[in-house]
C-alpha cells in the first residue's frame, strides 16, 4: 500500500518559519540568562565561602549559605524544566490488544501504513466522544523518538461510520507522520519549556519555602533570589506572547495539514461529516451524563449509556430538522450553524484549532473523493461490543459514591424520564418553542378591538423570523465582546462574507438595526396573539380573568428581569472571594457588598411572601433562606474568611437564582397553557 505524502501549504511553511524564528530568539535569550545565572552563582559562591572562611561560626555559615543560595536557586529555576514530566492520567482507560480486537487493529494497521507512521505503542478505549494520540513526555522527548499511544472514545465510535472513524484516526496520526509536521513537535516542546518556567512552579515554590524556613539569613537570600526570578520571568513573558502566538498559528495550520492527510486516506466527505456530527454527539453524551448526575440522590444508574446517547442525538436532530441516514444524523454546515445559533466566524489568534466552518470549507475545497464502502457504525468493529459498552458505562458510574442501593434505569425508562423532564421544564408543545425566549405582550387598550386573522399568527414566516433574530442576537453579543477586547482580528466572517477589522463596527451597527426591526416585528406578532386571546376569552365571558392573568405575568416578568440583574451584580461583587486578594481589599469589598446584600434580602423576602408562589418552595430551601434573612454575618475577620457564613451566603444566592427563575417559569407556563384554549385555530 502506497504511503500518502501531503506537501505542506505555503501558509503552513510561513507559520513554521515564524514559529522557528521566535523559538530561536527564545533560545538565544535563555542561553544568555543561563550564563548570567551561572556567573552570578560563581561570584556569590566565592563571596559566601569567603564570609564562612573569615570566622567559622554558625552565623557566618548561615550568612554564607544564604548568599550562595541566591545564585543556586536562580540556576535551579532556569534548569528545572529538564526534570519535569507530563504523564497522562489513565483512570477510565481500558487497554485493548490485537487478540482482543482484530478488526479495529486491522483498521489502525491500514491507517498507520497509509500515513507513514508506526503502529501505536498501546491502544486504549475510553467512555467519551474523543480520539487522540498521546504520550508521556519529558525534556529528552525533544531528542529521542517516542512511541505514541492511541485513545479512542466509545462515545465517538457510537456516532461515526467506520469510514468516518478512519478519517478521524488518520487526522490524529497525521500530526506525527509527515516530516513536515516534525517542526510542530519541536515548537510544542519549546513552548512547554517556557510554560514551565512561567507557570509550573509549585514544586519549586515548596523547595524554596522549606529552604527559607531554616533561618532568617537563608530567608533573606531566598527573598533576593525570588526578586531575581521575578525579573527573569518578566523578560520571558515579553517573549512568551510572541512565541505562543506564532505557535498557535502553526498549530492551526497543522490542523489543516492533518485534515488534508485524513482526506487523502478516507476522503473529504468522511472527515467533514465526522467533524460536523462530533459536536452533536458530544452534546448528546453529556446530556445523558447530566441526567444521571441530577439523579445521584435517587442512586439511578444504567448498564449501557450508549443507546441513550444515540436516542438523544436523534432527538436533537429531529428538533432541528437534521436528516438521519442509517441511524446517524447528517449534519450540514447550515444545520451546524442553526444548532449552534451563529453565523459569525472569528479567527481567534489564541485558538489552537481553526473554526468548524474553516475546516469543513477547507475539506470541501480539497474535494478528495474516496468511495465510502464501510457505512456501518464504527462500534461494530469491536468484538463483543455490548460487553465493552457495559464495561465503559460501569467505569463511569464507579466514580460516584451512592448513599443507598442503586436503581437500574432501562433504555425505555430513560427515554420516558427525559421526555417527562422536558415536558415539565418546557412550555406547551403547541407553541413549537416560540415562547421559549419570547414573552406574551401586554394588552394595549387601543388594540383590544383590532381585527386579527388567526391564520396570520405563528406562521412559518414568523418562526423563520424568530430563528433569525435568535441567531442575530447571539452574534451581536459576540461582536460586542469582540470589540471590547484589546486586540481585534484583521478580519472576521459573517454569513460567509469577509469583514475587515475597520468594518466591524459598521457591521455591528447594521446588525443592530436589523435586530431592532426584527424584534419589533416579533413584538407586534405577540401583541396580536394577546389581542386575539383576549377577544376569544371575552366572547366566552373570561375577558377580565385573561387580562388580570396577563397583567400579573407582565409584573412577574419585570421582577424576573430585575432579579436577574441583581444576581449578575452579586456575582461580580463577590468575584474577589475566588482569587487571592489582599486583606485590606477584602475588608473594603465586603463593606461595598453591604447594600447589595440588603437588595438580596429584600428580593428574597418578596419571593418568600407572595401567596401564589408558596407551592413552588421546598421546605429545605425555605429554611436555608430564612437562616440568611434572620442572621447578621461577618464574612471576613482579618486574616480569615468565616467559611460557615460564606457557605450560607452562597447557598442563599444559588437558591435565590433558582427560585426567581422558577417563579417566572411556572407562572408563564401556567398562563401559556390557559391561553391555548383561545388559540387552537391559530396554532393548527
WOHU-V504698 format. One record per pair of residues at least 4 apart in sequence whose ideal C-beta (glycine too) atoms are under 7 Angstrom apart, sorted by the first residue. I is the first residue (numbers start at 1). J is the second residue. If there is no record, write none. Layout:
i:j
I:J
I:J
This chain:
i:j
1:113
1:114
3:114
3:116
4:114
4:115
4:261
4:264
4:265
5:178
6:178
6:257
6:260
6:261
6:264
8:12
8:13
8:180
8:257
10:14
11:15
11:253
12:16
12:253
12:257
13:17
14:18
15:19
15:249
15:250
15:253
16:20
16:183
16:250
17:21
18:22
18:246
19:23
19:187
19:246
19:247
19:250
20:24
20:183
21:25
22:26
22:242
22:243
22:246
23:27
23:187
23:190
23:243
24:28
25:29
25:239
26:30
26:190
26:194
26:239
26:243
27:31
28:32
29:33
29:235
29:239
30:34
31:35
32:36
33:37
33:78
33:232
34:38
34:78
35:39
36:40
37:41
37:71
37:74
37:75
37:78
38:42
38:75
39:43
40:44
40:71
40:74
41:45
41:71
41:72
41:75
42:46
43:47
44:48
44:67
44:68
44:70
44:71
45:49
45:68
45:71
46:50
47:51
47:67
48:52
48:64
48:65
48:67
48:68
49:53
49:64
50:54
51:60
51:63
51:64
51:67
52:56
52:60
52:61
52:64
54:60
55:60
56:60
57:61
58:62
59:63
60:64
61:65
62:66
62:215
62:217
62:218
63:67
63:217
64:68
65:69
65:218
66:217
66:218
66:220
66:221
67:221
68:72
69:73
69:211
69:218
69:221
69:222
69:225
70:74
70:221
70:224
70:225
71:75
72:76
73:77
73:208
73:222
73:225
74:78
74:225
74:228
74:229
75:79
76:80
77:204
77:229
80:84
80:204
81:139
81:193
81:196
81:197
82:139
84:138
84:196
84:200
85:136
85:138
86:136
86:137
87:136
88:134
88:136
92:126
92:127
92:395
93:124
93:126
93:151
94:124
94:125
94:391
95:122
95:124
96:100
96:101
96:123
96:125
98:102
98:105
100:383
101:105
101:382
101:383
102:106
103:107
103:381
104:108
104:381
104:382
105:109
106:110
107:111
107:166
107:381
108:112
108:119
108:120
108:123
108:150
108:169
109:113
109:119
110:114
111:115
111:166
111:169
111:170
111:173
111:265
112:117
112:118
112:119
112:173
114:265
115:170
115:173
115:174
115:177
115:261
115:265
116:177
117:173
117:176
117:177
118:147
120:148
120:149
120:150
121:147
121:148
121:149
122:149
123:150
124:149
124:151
125:152
125:154
125:388
125:392
126:130
126:151
126:153
127:153
127:154
127:155
127:392
127:395
127:396
128:153
128:155
128:285
129:153
129:155
129:156
129:159
129:278
129:281
129:282
129:285
130:153
130:156
131:151
131:152
131:153
131:156
131:168
131:169
131:172
132:151
132:172
133:148
133:150
133:172
133:173
133:175
133:176
134:148
134:149
134:151
135:146
135:148
135:149
137:141
137:146
140:144
141:146
141:189
142:186
142:189
148:176
152:156
152:157
154:158
154:306
154:388
154:389
154:392
155:159
155:281
155:285
155:309
156:160
157:165
157:378
157:379
158:306
158:309
158:310
158:377
158:379
159:277
159:281
159:313
159:328
160:164
160:165
160:168
160:274
160:277
160:378
161:328
161:374
161:375
161:376
161:377
161:378
162:166
162:374
162:376
162:378
162:381
163:167
163:266
163:270
163:372
163:374
163:375
164:168
164:270
164:273
164:274
165:169
165:378
166:170
166:265
166:266
166:270
167:171
167:262
167:265
167:266
167:270
167:271
167:274
168:172
168:274
169:173
170:174
170:261
170:262
170:265
170:266
171:258
171:259
171:261
171:262
171:271
173:177
174:178
174:257
174:258
174:261
174:262
175:181
175:254
175:258
176:181
177:181
177:261
178:261
181:254
181:257
182:186
183:187
184:188
184:250
184:254
185:189
186:190
187:191
187:247
187:250
188:192
189:193
190:194
191:195
191:243
191:244
191:247
192:196
193:197
194:198
194:236
194:240
194:243
195:199
195:200
196:200
197:236
198:233
198:236
198:237
198:240
201:205
202:206
203:207
204:208
205:209
206:210
207:211
208:212
208:222
209:213
211:218
211:222
212:218
212:219
212:222
214:218
215:219
216:220
217:221
218:222
219:223
220:224
221:225
222:226
223:227
224:228
225:229
226:230
227:231
228:232
229:233
230:234
231:235
232:236
233:237
234:238
236:240
239:243
240:244
241:245
242:246
243:247
244:248
245:249
245:349
246:250
247:251
248:252
248:349
248:350
248:351
248:352
249:253
250:254
251:255
251:352
252:256
252:351
252:352
252:353
252:354
253:257
254:258
255:259
255:353
255:354
255:359
256:260
256:354
256:362
257:261
258:262
259:263
259:271
259:359
259:362
259:363
260:264
260:366
261:265
262:266
262:271
263:267
263:268
263:271
263:363
263:366
263:368
264:368
266:270
266:271
266:370
267:368
267:369
267:370
267:372
268:272
268:363
268:364
268:366
268:367
268:368
269:273
269:372
270:274
270:370
270:372
271:275
271:363
272:276
272:360
272:363
272:364
273:277
274:278
275:356
275:359
275:360
276:331
276:336
276:360
277:281
277:328
277:329
277:331
278:282
279:283
280:284
280:313
280:316
280:329
280:331
280:339
281:285
281:313
282:286
283:287
283:316
284:288
284:309
284:312
284:313
284:316
285:289
285:309
286:290
287:291
287:312
288:305
288:308
288:309
288:312
289:293
290:294
291:295
291:418
292:300
292:301
295:300
296:400
298:407
299:402
299:404
299:405
299:406
299:407
300:407
300:409
301:397
301:406
301:408
301:409
302:308
302:393
302:408
302:409
302:414
303:390
303:393
303:408
304:389
304:390
304:393
305:309
305:393
306:310
306:389
307:311
307:411
308:312
308:411
308:414
309:313
310:314
311:315
311:415
312:316
313:317
313:329
314:318
314:324
314:329
315:319
316:320
317:322
317:324
317:329
320:335
320:338
320:339
322:329
322:330
322:331
322:335
323:330
324:328
324:329
324:330
325:330
326:375
327:377
331:335
331:336
332:336
333:337
333:357
333:360
334:338
335:339
336:340
336:356
337:342
337:343
341:470
341:471
341:474
342:471
342:474
342:475
343:471
343:475
343:494
343:495
344:475
344:478
344:479
344:492
344:494
345:355
345:357
345:358
345:492
345:493
346:482
346:489
346:492
347:489
347:492
349:489
354:358
354:359
356:360
357:361
358:362
359:363
360:364
361:365
362:366
376:380
379:385
380:385
382:388
384:388
385:389
386:390
387:391
388:392
389:393
390:394
391:395
392:396
393:397
394:398
402:406
409:413
409:414
410:414
411:415
412:416
413:417
414:418
415:419
416:420
417:421
418:422
419:423
420:424
421:425
422:426
427:431
427:435
427:436
427:669
427:672
428:672
428:673
428:676
430:676
430:683
431:435
431:672
432:463
434:438
434:458
434:463
434:466
435:439
435:672
437:470
438:522
438:526
439:557
440:526
440:529
440:530
440:550
440:553
440:671
441:523
441:526
441:527
441:530
442:550
442:554
443:448
443:530
443:534
443:547
443:550
444:527
447:527
447:531
448:531
448:534
450:531
452:528
452:531
452:532
454:532
454:681
454:682
457:525
457:528
457:529
457:532
457:682
458:462
458:682
458:683
460:464
461:465
462:466
462:525
463:467
464:468
465:469
465:518
465:521
465:522
466:470
466:522
467:471
468:472
468:518
469:473
469:515
469:518
469:519
469:522
470:474
471:475
472:476
472:511
472:514
472:515
472:518
473:477
473:515
474:478
475:479
475:511
476:480
476:508
476:511
476:512
476:515
477:481
478:482
479:483
479:504
479:508
480:484
481:485
482:488
483:504
483:505
483:508
488:501
488:504
489:501
490:501
491:498
491:499
491:500
491:501
492:499
492:504
493:497
493:498
493:499
494:499
494:507
499:503
499:504
499:507
503:507
504:508
505:509
506:510
507:511
508:512
509:513
510:514
511:515
512:516
513:517
514:518
515:519
516:520
517:521
518:522
519:523
520:524
521:525
522:526
523:527
524:528
525:529
526:530
527:531
528:532
529:533
530:534
530:550
531:535
532:536
532:678
532:682
533:537
533:546
533:675
533:678
533:679
534:538
534:543
534:546
534:547
535:539
536:540
536:678
537:542
537:543
537:545
537:546
537:678
538:543
542:546
543:547
544:548
545:549
546:550
547:551
548:552
549:553
549:671
549:674
550:554
550:671
551:555
552:556
553:557
553:667
553:668
553:671
554:558
555:559
556:560
556:663
556:664
556:667
557:561
557:664
558:562
559:563
560:564
560:660
560:664
561:565
562:566
563:567
563:603
563:660
564:568
565:569
566:570
566:599
566:600
566:603
567:571
567:657
568:572
569:573
569:596
570:574
570:596
570:600
570:653
571:575
573:592
573:593
573:596
574:593
576:581
576:585
576:586
576:589
577:646
581:585
581:586
583:587
583:638
583:639
584:588
585:589
586:590
586:636
587:591
587:636
587:638
588:592
589:593
590:635
590:636
593:597
594:598
595:599
596:600
597:601
598:602
599:603
600:604
600:656
601:605
601:629
602:606
603:607
604:608
604:625
604:629
604:656
605:609
605:629
606:610
607:613
607:659
607:660
607:663
608:622
608:625
613:663
616:659
616:662
616:663
616:666
617:621
617:622
618:622
619:623
620:624
621:625
621:655
621:659
622:626
623:627
624:651
624:652
624:655
625:629
625:652
625:655
626:630
627:631
627:648
628:648
628:649
628:652
633:645
633:648
633:649
634:642
634:645
635:641
635:642
635:645
635:646
635:649
636:641
636:642
637:642
641:646
642:646
643:647
644:648
645:649
646:650
647:651
648:652
649:653
650:654
651:655
652:656
653:657
654:658
655:659
656:660
657:661
658:662
659:663
660:664
661:665
662:666
663:667
664:668
665:669
666:670
667:671
668:672
669:673
670:674
671:675
675:679
676:680
679:683
680:684
